[in-house]
Amino acid sequence: MAEGPDRRENSTVLRMGTDPNSTITEFLTKYDDEKLFQFSKFYRDRLEQAIEEVVDGISLVLLHESHFSGQEHGKVTALMEKKSRKDSSKLLLNLVMEKGSLARRVMWMSFVQMSPFVPKLDKILKEIQELDSDFYVNMKRDISEIPNQLKDVQQKHKDTLRVQAETLRVSTILIRQKVRAFQLVDRYAELTLISTVRDRTLVEHELLARGRRHEEWREEHLRRELEKIRADQLFQSSFSQRKPKSGSSAAVSGVPGIGKTTMVQKIVYDWATGKIYPHFQFVFSFKFRDLNTIKCRINLRNLILFFYPYFGNVLVELWKNPERLLFIFDGLDEFEKTINFDGSQSTCTDPECYTELSDIVYSLMQHKLLPGCSVLVTTRPTALSLLEKAEISIWAEILGFVGDERKQYFNKFFENEEVAAAVLKHLEENEILYTMCYNPSYCWILGLSLGPFFTQTHRNEQQVPKTVTQLYSYYIYNILKNHSQEIENPRDVFLKIGEMAFTGISEKKIVFRNGDLINYNLQSSHFLSGFLVELLERDRSVQSIVYTFPHLTIQEFVAALTEFLTSNPRNVRELLREAQSEEDGRFEIFLRFVAGLSSPQSARPLEEFLGRFLHQTTCRVIDWIKEKVEGQIGNTTGESGKRNLLNTFHYLFESQNKALARSTVGSMETLSFCELRLTPVDCEVLSQTIGLCDTVRYLNLQKCYIQCEGLQRLQPILHKCEGLRLSYNNLGDSGMKRLCVVLRNSDCKIRKLNVSDNAFTDLCAADLTSALSRNQLLTSLELSYNNLGDLGVKHLSAALKNPDCKIQRLSLCDNNLTDSCAEDLTSALCANWIIKDLNLGWNKLGDSGLKLLIEALRSPDCEIRKLDLYKNDLTDSSVEDLVSALSTKLSLTHLNLQGNSFTDQAIPALCQFIQTCKNLDLINLEENRFSPNGKNQLELLQRPSSRLKVLV
């Protein structure tokens, strides 16, 4: 790419014409310089993200084409070397935009060239191909002047929304203030928002799903394919590409407590203060929980007037320019009415026409009502399926806190950096609790529960919560401690509110009304005390007051707590069996809390204010846990069996009952969760459980997607396993480093290790070599489907030479090996021929590599039983030497030469070998280049009376 300046444009176009993505290349060449300038401006934010991983390559192209000086290229690469990729890509785009049209064209041509390997670039280029050429011009829409008759009401509306949204109220139980108010702009923490939804079938409780894995996942995938998006880019940006007159719908997903409603509040506040979306003249924001209070048919006009009565008779003017309107609907999962996007929902096309409320929401989102308007809807992942057939132009997901964002949150929460640091340190040392830190709501609960332990002068470190149940126990304890004088019988009130909470879980209900309180003898006057205010949040934004628990998990905990307080317990074991029989998982966290509350550590602080837990209930819960564990250990067939066993381990962990755990799992020999996706918390719980066993004969975690994060949780107990299968887990080189620590452990009992398909490279080979040199028990090592390469095998060969090495089975299938590593491998085998089963298939050893390997096979110390050389670019020229070396091996029972390039010329030597090798059970010669006659000759060697199989 170093042609001279006079040829740079033509040569660039010529090279790009040969790019595999030629359709897009041809499309790009149709654009003049002005259009490429528009692309560069329109996609600017997304291009900054897209080229972060390849910015040095693009800069190099611009240098070679003489558009960048050496100094400019040096500045770009210097930022890359400092790991400031974002700044590096921003600098490159700034420089190119200053250079002029020719530099931009070269830049875009380099984008096309690199797009097959850069998913974000590929996505942008395909969008350019698919959209009308006038689209980008139309997107630069003028912000038309608002009609005079609407100016006053617009200002009134903005003032109203600003006042409603400018304050963020946060509940606290650490001080006498029941609610603290902050300015939204001072307290709002930016969350990571991505322009896609990873998995629309995500379970409700990511409480038990991510944590550090979330951080690792974000770093890995945001760099390659996932694009970050700001809240002000949901509409009228390169992410949301619909024709200007057709309107746009956006769906933002996020687990409970992740910040969806606060994000909506910030969007409304920023619009009202003129910071974002100036092309929208009016924004109307609704909460679905408020819309549930509307029980009658209604039209859009009256719906707006119900919440914004000052619009009076001017709404008819708004209908004339629907493209200037944005409707926001927050909390689809809380809507009590059904919206069907499969075509069966009634359609409303007139804003003055009375219809069902669900029809209005449906018609706005589908652009049947006020076509041209824009709609934003937020929801939990569990309700995303409702939108699968909706006309959504952009899907987004809130990921939550990562890295220093957690530290910033706790610093703001405590306003004392020492306390914040102490809390964060405890969380980092406790894998279970740290998992919760990606979610703002969980951080709030963690702060309220853990704060007192690190602000008290005489604190007992042993009492600091270590399980989720203990954490929530102290959360309730702190409420009781701060409000103990405000209510006569807190146990009675907890019984009532717990009954209501349990019914809510049973019915998937999270929003309660005055009628619900009356049904459970809860008086609204109770809310005059801070006691219930901390348990149920009262929303007064509409005439009909609604109540919600601060978080679904608090509702579940209170429901579980009730089972230990009632003086006339129902059949607890029957209740637990029924709850577990619900296959949708609605009771999963409830059951874990019940198991956890059987622990004295969780019960003790609550008993101080609520009285003794019923001993009979505690005993029944422990018996139920024991019954579940013993029943499931031998029943792990199928996904449901494995999932149920995993859940019982969670119950054991929350119970912290070591005697119970030892009596149930202490003698466990075989454990398989093969093909069941395990979260880091699952791995932590599994680690705790296996830690109670003396030895595990066989642990199978194949295709559990644990990655290095899950392996880190399991690392302390892996040495107890005699057989360990960790294949297909994307452990990476960092995962291999952790495994090597296990293998070096003097107590390591691992004899068989399968780590196939884990993205290992030669970078981990030195660690593996060191570990194998010290481990004298390992007899079987499967490393297939990795990328160790020749250099990796050179390192590995050094370990195989060691006379203390006991490996008898070695699989290096599909590791990108060539003849370059054959000499080292041959030398190792000759020095210590202990291997009986060698798989070198699906590599590129070739005849030259095999010729070297044959030297080792001729050794009298070679007692090979199985040899796999399939798909290795072998030809007839190597056959005679191979069969000559193997003919004397009475130990050989299996030879695989499938998928090479043998022809009929090799048949005489092969026939001679098959007849000579008396103990051969199988020879595989499929997918070679034999003629039908040649195949016939070979098949005739397979006699009915013989056990020999000849596959051709």
LINHULIN-V704070 format. One record per pair of residues at least 24 apart in sequence whose C-alpha atoms are under 7 Angstrom apart, sorted by the first residue. I is the first residue (numbers start at 1). J is the second residue. D is the distance in whole Angstrom. If there is no record, write none. Layout:
[[I	J	D] [I	J	D]]
This chain:
[[1	64	6] [2	64	5] [2	65	7] [5	65	6] [5	66	6] [8	65	6] [16	109	7] [16	113	7] [19	113	6] [24	125	7] [24	129	6] [25	112	7] [27	129	7] [33	101	6] [38	136	7] [42	238	6] [43	238	6] [48	86	7] [48	89	5] [48	90	6] [50	120	5] [50	121	6] [51	89	6] [52	85	5] [52	86	6] [52	89	6] [53	223	7] [55	89	6] [58	107	7] [58	110	6] [67	103	6] [118	224	7] [119	224	6] [119	225	5] [120	224	7] [120	225	5] [135	243	7] [138	244	7] [139	244	7] [143	279	5] [153	311	7] [154	282	7] [158	272	5] [159	272	7] [161	268	7] [161	269	7] [161	272	6] [162	269	5] [162	272	6] [162	273	7] [165	265	6] [165	268	7] [165	269	5] [166	269	6] [173	448	7] [173	478	7] [173	479	6] [173	482	7] [174	448	7] [178	530	6] [191	398	7] [191	399	7] [191	400	5] [191	401	6] [192	228	7] [192	398	6] [192	399	5] [192	400	6] [193	228	6] [193	229	6] [193	230	7] [193	396	7] [193	397	6] [193	398	4] [193	399	6] [194	226	6] [194	227	6] [194	228	4] [194	229	5] [194	396	5] [194	397	5] [194	398	7] [195	227	6] [195	228	6] [195	229	6] [195	395	6] [195	396	4] [195	397	7] [196	395	5] [196	396	5] [196	397	6] [197	395	6] [197	396	6] [197	397	5] [200	381	6] [200	384	6] [200	385	7] [201	381	7] [201	382	6] [202	381	6] [202	382	7] [203	382	7] [204	255	7] [204	382	6] [206	255	7] [207	436	6] [208	681	6] [209	679	5] [209	680	7] [209	681	7] [210	435	6] [210	679	6] [210	680	6] [211	434	6] [211	435	3] [211	436	6] [211	437	7] [211	438	6] [212	435	6] [213	680	7] [213	709	6] [215	402	6] [231	267	7] [232	276	6] [232	277	7] [239	394	7] [240	393	6] [240	394	6] [241	393	7] [245	323	7] [245	372	5] [246	371	6] [246	372	4] [247	323	6] [247	367	7] [247	371	6] [247	372	4] [247	373	5] [247	374	5] [248	373	7] [248	374	5] [248	375	6] [248	393	6] [249	365	6] [249	374	6] [249	375	5] [249	376	6] [249	391	7] [249	392	5] [249	393	6] [249	394	7] [250	375	6] [250	376	5] [250	377	6] [250	392	6] [250	393	6] [250	394	5] [250	395	6] [251	376	6] [251	377	5] [251	378	6] [251	392	7] [251	394	6] [251	395	5] [251	396	6] [252	377	6] [252	378	5] [252	379	6] [252	395	6] [252	396	5] [252	397	5] [253	378	6] [253	379	5] [253	380	5] [253	381	6] [253	396	6] [253	397	5] [253	398	6] [254	379	7] [254	380	5] [254	381	6] [254	397	6] [254	398	5] [255	380	5] [255	381	6] [256	380	7] [257	439	6] [257	440	6] [257	441	5] [257	551	7] [258	398	7] [258	400	6] [258	439	5] [258	440	6] [258	441	7] [259	440	7] [260	378	7] [261	330	7] [279	324	6] [280	324	4] [280	325	5] [280	326	6] [281	324	5] [281	325	6] [282	324	7] [282	325	5] [282	326	6] [283	325	6] [283	326	5] [283	327	6] [284	326	6] [284	327	5] [284	328	6] [285	327	6] [285	328	5] [285	329	6] [286	328	6] [286	329	5] [286	330	6] [287	329	6] [287	330	5] [287	331	6] [288	329	6] [288	330	6] [288	331	6] [288	332	6] [288	334	6] [288	335	5] [289	334	6] [289	335	6] [290	542	7] [292	335	6] [292	336	6] [293	544	7] [297	354	6] [297	355	5] [297	356	5] [297	357	7] [298	354	5] [298	355	5] [298	356	6] [298	357	6] [299	351	6] [299	352	6] [299	353	5] [299	354	4] [299	355	6] [300	351	5] [300	352	6] [300	360	7] [301	351	6] [301	352	6] [319	370	7] [322	370	6] [322	371	7] [322	372	5] [322	373	5] [323	372	4] [323	373	4] [323	374	7] [324	373	7] [325	373	5] [325	374	6] [326	373	6] [326	374	5] [326	375	6] [327	374	6] [327	375	5] [327	376	6] [328	375	6] [328	376	5] [328	377	6] [329	376	6] [329	377	5] [329	378	7] [330	377	6] [330	378	5] [330	379	7] [331	378	5] [331	379	5] [332	377	7] [332	378	6] [332	379	5] [333	379	6] [333	380	6] [333	383	5] [341	387	7] [341	389	5] [341	390	5] [342	389	6] [365	391	7] [366	390	7] [366	391	6] [400	438	5] [400	439	6] [401	438	4] [401	439	6] [402	438	6] [406	437	7] [419	454	6] [419	455	7] [422	454	7] [423	450	7] [423	451	7] [423	454	7] [430	466	7] [432	467	7] [432	681	6] [433	467	7] [433	468	7] [445	475	7] [448	475	6] [449	474	5] [449	475	5] [467	654	6] [469	593	6] [469	596	5] [469	597	7] [469	602	7] [469	654	7] [470	601	7] [470	602	5] [473	602	6] [473	606	7] [474	605	7] [477	605	6] [477	606	6] [479	531	7] [479	534	7] [480	609	7] [483	530	6] [483	531	6] [486	529	6] [486	531	7] [490	610	6] [491	610	5] [494	562	7] [495	562	5] [495	565	7] [495	566	7] [496	520	6] [496	522	7] [498	558	5] [498	559	4] [498	562	5] [499	559	6] [501	555	6] [501	556	7] [501	558	7] [501	559	5] [502	559	5] [505	586	7] [510	548	6] [511	546	7] [511	547	6] [511	548	5] [512	546	6] [512	547	5] [512	548	6] [513	545	7] [513	546	5] [513	547	6] [556	589	7] [556	590	5] [557	590	6] [557	593	6] [560	590	6] [560	593	6] [560	594	5] [564	613	5] [564	614	5] [564	617	6] [565	613	6] [565	614	6] [572	617	7] [572	620	7] [573	620	6] [573	621	7] [573	624	6] [592	650	7] [592	651	5] [592	654	7] [595	621	7] [595	651	5] [595	654	6] [595	655	5] [596	651	7] [596	654	4] [596	655	4] [597	655	7] [598	622	7] [598	655	6] [599	655	5] [599	656	6] [599	657	7] [625	651	7] [626	664	7] [629	664	7] [630	664	6] [639	676	7] [642	673	6] [649	685	7] [649	686	7] [649	689	7] [650	685	6] [653	685	6] [662	692	6] [665	693	7] [666	692	6] [666	693	4] [666	694	7] [667	693	6] [668	693	7] [668	696	6] [669	695	7] [669	696	5] [669	697	5] [669	698	7] [670	696	6] [670	697	6] [670	698	5] [670	699	6] [671	698	6] [671	699	5] [671	700	6] [672	699	6] [672	700	5] [672	701	6] [673	700	6] [673	701	5] [674	700	6] [674	701	5] [674	702	5] [674	703	6] [674	704	6] [675	702	6] [675	703	5] [675	704	5] [676	704	5] [677	704	4] [677	705	6] [678	704	5] [678	705	6] [678	706	6] [679	706	7] [679	710	7] [680	706	7] [680	709	6] [680	710	5] [680	713	7] [683	710	6] [683	713	6] [683	714	6] [684	713	5] [684	714	6] [687	713	7] [687	714	5] [687	717	6] [690	717	7] [691	717	6] [695	720	5] [695	721	6] [696	720	6] [696	721	5] [696	722	6] [697	721	6] [697	722	5] [697	723	6] [698	722	6] [698	723	4] [698	724	6] [699	723	6] [699	724	5] [699	725	6] [700	724	6] [700	725	5] [700	726	7] [701	725	6] [701	726	5] [702	726	5] [702	727	5] [702	728	6] [702	729	7] [703	727	6] [703	728	5] [703	729	6] [704	729	6] [705	729	5] [705	730	7] [707	731	5] [708	732	7] [708	734	7] [708	735	5] [711	735	7] [715	742	7] [718	742	7] [719	747	7] [719	748	4] [719	749	6] [719	750	6] [720	748	6] [720	749	6] [721	749	6] [721	750	6] [722	749	5] [722	750	4] [722	751	5] [722	752	7] [723	750	6] [723	751	6] [723	752	5] [723	753	6] [724	750	7] [724	752	6] [724	753	5] [724	754	6] [725	753	6] [725	754	5] [725	755	6] [726	754	6] [726	755	5] [727	754	6] [727	755	4] [727	756	5] [727	757	6] [727	758	6] [728	756	6] [728	757	5] [728	758	6] [729	758	6] [730	758	4] [730	759	6] [731	758	5] [731	759	7] [732	758	6] [732	759	5] [732	760	5] [733	760	5] [733	761	7] [733	763	7] [733	764	5] [736	764	6] [737	764	7] [737	767	6] [740	767	6] [740	768	6] [740	771	5] [743	771	6] [743	775	6] [744	771	5] [744	774	6] [744	775	6] [749	777	7] [750	777	7] [750	778	6] [751	777	5] [751	778	4] [751	779	5] [751	780	6] [752	778	6] [752	779	6] [752	780	5] [752	781	6] [753	780	6] [753	781	5] [753	782	6] [754	781	6] [754	782	5] [754	783	7] [755	782	6] [755	783	6] [756	782	6] [756	783	5] [756	784	5] [756	785	6] [756	786	7] [757	784	6] [757	785	5] [757	786	5] [758	786	6] [759	786	5] [759	787	6] [760	786	5] [760	787	6] [760	788	6] [761	786	7] [761	787	5] [761	788	4] [761	792	7] [762	788	5] [762	789	6] [762	791	6] [762	792	4] [765	792	5] [765	795	6] [765	796	6] [766	795	6] [769	795	6] [769	796	5] [769	798	7] [769	799	5] [772	799	6] [772	805	7] [773	799	5] [773	802	7] [773	805	7] [776	804	6] [776	805	6] [776	806	6] [777	806	7] [778	806	6] [778	807	6] [779	806	5] [779	807	4] [779	808	5] [779	809	6] [780	807	6] [780	808	6] [780	809	5] [780	810	6] [781	807	7] [781	809	6] [781	810	5] [781	811	7] [782	810	6] [782	811	5] [782	812	7] [783	811	6] [783	812	5] [784	811	6] [784	812	5] [784	813	4] [784	814	6] [784	815	7] [785	813	6] [785	814	5] [785	815	6] [786	814	7] [786	815	5] [787	815	5] [787	816	6] [788	815	6] [789	815	6] [789	816	5] [789	817	5] [790	817	5] [790	818	7] [790	820	6] [790	821	5] [793	821	6] [794	821	6] [794	824	6] [797	824	6] [797	825	5] [797	828	5] [798	828	7] [800	828	6] [800	832	7] [801	828	5] [801	829	7] [801	831	6] [801	832	5] [803	832	6] [806	834	7] [807	834	7] [807	835	6] [808	834	6] [808	835	4] [808	836	5] [808	837	6] [809	835	6] [809	836	6] [809	837	5] [809	838	6] [810	837	6] [810	838	5] [810	839	6] [811	838	6] [811	839	5] [811	840	6] [812	839	6] [812	840	5] [813	839	6] [813	840	5] [813	841	5] [813	842	6] [813	843	7] [814	841	6] [814	842	5] [814	843	5] [815	843	6] [816	843	6] [816	844	7] [817	843	5] [817	844	6] [817	845	6] [818	843	7] [818	844	5] [818	845	4] [818	849	7] [819	845	5] [819	846	7] [819	848	6] [819	849	4] [822	849	5] [822	852	6] [822	853	6] [823	852	6] [826	852	7] [826	853	5] [826	856	5] [829	856	6] [830	856	5] [830	859	7] [833	861	6] [833	862	6] [835	864	7] [836	863	6] [836	864	4] [836	865	5] [836	866	7] [837	864	6] [837	865	6] [837	866	5] [837	867	6] [838	866	6] [838	867	5] [838	868	6] [839	867	6] [839	868	5] [839	869	7] [840	868	6] [840	869	5] [841	868	5] [841	869	5] [841	870	5] [841	871	6] [841	872	6] [842	870	6] [842	871	5] [842	872	6] [843	871	7] [843	872	5] [844	872	5] [844	873	6] [845	872	6] [845	873	7] [846	872	6] [846	873	5] [846	874	5] [847	874	5] [847	875	7] [847	878	6] [851	878	7] [854	882	6] [854	885	6] [857	885	6] [857	886	7] [858	885	5] [863	889	7] [863	891	6] [864	891	6] [864	892	6] [865	891	5] [865	892	4] [865	893	5] [865	894	6] [866	892	6] [866	893	6] [866	894	5] [866	895	6] [867	894	6] [867	895	5] [867	896	6] [868	895	6] [868	896	5] [868	897	7] [869	896	6] [869	897	5] [870	896	6] [870	897	4] [870	898	5] [870	899	6] [870	900	6] [871	898	6] [871	899	5] [871	900	5] [872	900	6] [873	900	5] [873	901	7] [874	900	5] [874	901	6] [875	900	7] [875	901	5] [875	902	5] [876	902	5] [876	903	7] [876	905	7] [876	906	5] [879	906	6] [880	909	6] [883	913	6] [887	913	6] [887	916	6] [887	917	6] [890	917	7] [890	919	6] [891	919	7] [892	919	6] [892	920	6] [893	919	6] [893	920	4] [893	921	5] [893	922	6] [894	920	6] [894	921	6] [894	922	5] [894	923	6] [895	922	6] [895	923	5] [895	924	6] [896	923	6] [896	924	5] [896	925	7] [897	924	6] [897	925	5] [898	924	6] [898	925	5] [898	926	5] [898	927	6] [898	928	7] [899	926	6] [899	927	5] [899	928	5] [900	927	7] [900	928	5] [901	928	5] [901	929	6] [902	928	5] [902	929	6] [902	930	7] [903	928	7] [903	929	5] [903	930	5] [904	930	5] [904	931	7] [904	934	6] [907	934	7] [911	938	7] [920	948	6] [921	947	6] [921	948	4] [921	949	6] [922	948	6] [922	949	5] [922	950	6] [923	949	6] [923	950	5] [923	951	6] [924	950	6] [924	951	5] [924	952	7] [925	951	6] [925	952	5] [926	951	6] [926	952	4]]
